[in-house]
């Protein structure tokens, strides 16, 4: 997550408060949340950061698969 610029707090918030990610593969779930960013990432300024958490549920346990961040703007318009 650190390499992608996502904090544990952002991951937890996306998981708990995010909308359903429609791009999750069958058998996998996803939650997505857009955060105001207003900072630079890898030398470029971005106003927003979209965090998507992908996970599975196996025998009543939630298993985190990956967390993805996209930097840009206009994510809130979806």
Helices and strands as residue ranges (DSSP letters): G 2-4, H 8-17, E 19-20, E 29-41, E 44-58, E 61-72, G 75-77
